[in-house]
Amino acid sequence: MPAVDINSATAADLDAVDGLRGHGFEIVRYREERGRFTKIRQLDEVPGLAGVLSDAQRDALTVAAAPD
């Protein structure tokens, strides 16, 4: 399964990722309020996600560059 881009994924897409179930809405809201993520570790700033994800779970995610 390809990595999920946390900058373009929907809340439902994010909820389907192991470790993120139930947090998709908060991730999308954070992204809309603060702008695009520049690194996966920024997910720790999303309420309820600090220290939750393992390295293996983070490997299922990506941060794509902003479109031109």
PLY file of the C-alpha trace (Angstrom):
ply
format ascii 1.0
element vertex 68
property float x
property float y
property float z
element edge 67
property int vertex1
property int vertex2
end_header
0.00 0.00 0.00
1.44 3.41 -0.94
2.19 5.91 1.78
-0.64 8.28 2.70
0.15 11.97 2.14
-0.91 13.81 5.29
-1.20 17.04 3.31
-3.80 15.82 0.84
-5.53 12.88 2.54
-9.13 13.18 3.64
-10.18 12.51 7.22
-11.46 9.09 6.08
-8.11 8.29 4.39
-6.25 9.20 7.58
-8.64 7.20 9.78
-7.78 4.12 7.68
-4.08 4.34 8.68
-3.02 2.16 11.60
-2.59 4.39 14.64
-4.63 7.29 13.26
-8.12 5.80 13.52
-10.42 8.44 14.98
-7.90 11.25 14.50
-8.47 12.07 10.83
-10.77 15.00 11.52
-8.30 16.58 13.97
-5.43 16.18 11.50
-7.38 17.81 8.67
-8.53 20.64 10.94
-4.95 21.22 12.14
-3.75 21.32 8.53
-6.49 23.77 7.52
-5.79 26.07 10.47
-1.97 26.01 10.41
-1.05 25.11 6.86
0.70 22.17 5.25
2.83 19.75 7.22
6.53 19.87 6.42
7.48 16.69 8.31
5.69 13.64 9.73
6.81 14.45 13.29
4.49 17.49 13.23
1.64 15.06 13.85
2.80 15.13 17.49
1.43 18.70 17.60
-2.09 17.51 16.73
-4.18 17.17 19.90
-4.30 13.53 20.99
-1.41 12.32 18.82
1.69 13.28 20.83
3.81 10.14 21.18
1.08 7.85 19.81
2.62 6.76 16.50
5.42 4.23 16.24
8.18 4.56 13.65
6.57 1.75 11.66
3.26 3.61 11.59
5.02 6.81 10.52
6.54 4.87 7.62
3.01 4.49 6.20
2.80 8.28 5.88
4.43 10.88 3.67
4.56 14.65 3.29
4.40 15.62 -0.35
5.84 18.90 -1.53
3.43 21.73 -2.14
2.14 21.84 -5.71
3.65 24.48 -7.99
0 1
1 2
2 3
3 4
4 5
5 6
6 7
7 8
8 9
9 10
10 11
11 12
12 13
13 14
14 15
15 16
16 17
17 18
18 19
19 20
20 21
21 22
22 23
23 24
24 25
25 26
26 27
27 28
28 29
29 30
30 31
31 32
32 33
33 34
34 35
35 36
36 37
37 38
38 39
39 40
40 41
41 42
42 43
43 44
44 45
45 46
46 47
47 48
48 49
49 50
50 51
51 52
52 53
53 54
54 55
55 56
56 57
57 58
58 59
59 60
60 61
61 62
62 63
63 64
64 65
65 66
66 67
